[in-house]
Amino acid sequence: MSKESPYEKLLALLDEYHRLGIGSSLLKKAVMDTKEIALDMDRLNVNASPYSVPFFKAMGFEATGPMEEEGGLKFQPMMIQGLWV
Protein backbone atom coordinates (compact mmCIF):
# COMPACT_ATOMS: atom_id res chain seq x y z
CA MET A 1 0.00 0.00 0.00
CA SER A 2 1.30 3.46 -0.75
CA LYS A 3 0.36 7.04 -0.01
CA GLU A 4 -0.48 7.59 -3.69
CA SER A 5 -2.89 4.65 -3.98
CA PRO A 6 -5.37 3.45 -1.35
CA TYR A 7 -5.39 -0.06 -2.87
CA GLU A 8 -4.26 -3.10 -0.94
CA LYS A 9 -2.47 -5.32 -3.46
CA LEU A 10 -3.50 -8.81 -2.31
CA LEU A 11 -5.12 -10.54 0.63
CA ALA A 12 -5.71 -14.26 0.30
CA LEU A 13 -5.74 -17.25 2.63
CA LEU A 14 -5.63 -20.97 2.05
CA ASP A 15 -8.96 -22.70 2.73
CA GLU A 16 -7.75 -24.28 5.98
CA TYR A 17 -7.14 -20.78 7.41
CA HIS A 18 -10.62 -19.40 6.64
CA ARG A 19 -12.95 -18.43 9.51
CA LEU A 20 -10.15 -18.26 12.09
CA GLY A 21 -9.97 -14.45 12.29
CA ILE A 22 -6.72 -14.30 10.32
CA GLY A 23 -8.15 -12.38 7.37
CA SER A 24 -9.83 -9.87 9.69
CA SER A 25 -6.57 -9.37 11.59
CA LEU A 26 -4.60 -8.86 8.39
CA LEU A 27 -7.14 -6.38 7.05
CA LYS A 28 -7.16 -4.44 10.32
CA LYS A 29 -3.35 -4.28 10.20
CA ALA A 30 -3.52 -2.98 6.61
CA VAL A 31 -5.95 -0.27 7.74
CA MET A 32 -3.68 0.72 10.64
CA ASP A 33 -0.70 0.87 8.25
CA THR A 34 -2.74 3.02 5.87
CA LYS A 35 -3.53 5.45 8.67
CA GLU A 36 0.19 5.70 9.53
CA ILE A 37 1.20 6.31 5.90
CA ALA A 38 -1.45 8.90 5.15
CA LEU A 39 -3.34 10.40 8.05
CA ASP A 40 -5.71 12.17 5.65
CA MET A 41 -6.61 9.00 3.71
CA ASP A 42 -10.20 8.11 4.55
CA ARG A 43 -10.96 5.13 2.33
CA LEU A 44 -9.61 1.78 1.26
CA ASN A 45 -10.40 0.15 -2.09
CA VAL A 46 -10.23 -3.56 -2.92
CA ASN A 47 -10.93 -5.69 -5.95
CA ALA A 48 -12.57 -8.62 -4.18
CA SER A 49 -12.78 -12.07 -5.71
CA PRO A 50 -16.38 -13.31 -5.96
CA TYR A 51 -15.63 -15.74 -3.11
CA SER A 52 -14.34 -12.98 -0.81
CA VAL A 53 -17.19 -10.49 -1.33
CA PRO A 54 -19.11 -11.68 1.80
CA PHE A 55 -15.95 -11.27 3.91
CA PHE A 56 -15.38 -7.71 2.73
CA LYS A 57 -19.08 -6.85 3.18
CA ALA A 58 -18.89 -8.16 6.76
CA MET A 59 -15.87 -5.90 7.30
CA GLY A 60 -17.88 -2.85 6.18
CA PHE A 61 -16.92 -2.58 2.50
CA GLU A 62 -19.52 -1.71 -0.14
CA ALA A 63 -19.53 -2.47 -3.86
CA THR A 64 -18.59 0.55 -5.96
CA GLY A 65 -19.71 -0.87 -9.30
CA PRO A 66 -20.62 -4.09 -11.08
CA MET A 67 -18.55 -7.27 -11.06
CA GLU A 68 -15.66 -6.90 -13.51
CA GLU A 69 -13.29 -9.24 -15.32
CA GLU A 70 -9.69 -8.61 -16.29
CA GLY A 71 -7.19 -11.16 -17.57
CA GLY A 72 -9.72 -13.92 -16.98
CA LEU A 73 -10.16 -13.01 -13.29
CA LYS A 74 -13.50 -11.78 -11.97
CA PHE A 75 -13.56 -9.23 -9.18
CA GLN A 76 -15.90 -6.90 -7.37
CA PRO A 77 -14.61 -3.34 -6.85
CA MET A 78 -15.34 -2.40 -3.23
CA MET A 79 -14.53 0.44 -0.87
CA ILE A 80 -14.78 1.34 2.78
CA GLN A 81 -15.06 4.99 3.82
CA GLY A 82 -13.68 6.25 7.09
CA LEU A 83 -11.39 3.25 7.67
CA TRP A 84 -13.39 2.02 10.65
CA VAL A 85 -12.47 -1.66 10.19
SULSULUR-V803672 format. One line per field, one symbol per residue. phi: phi as a letter, one per 30 degrees, with the letter a starting at -180 (. if undefined). Layout:
phi->???
//
This chain:
phi->.bddbdcddabbbdedcdiciddddddddddddddddbdddbabcbcddedceddddddjdbdcldebbbiicdacdbbbcihce
//
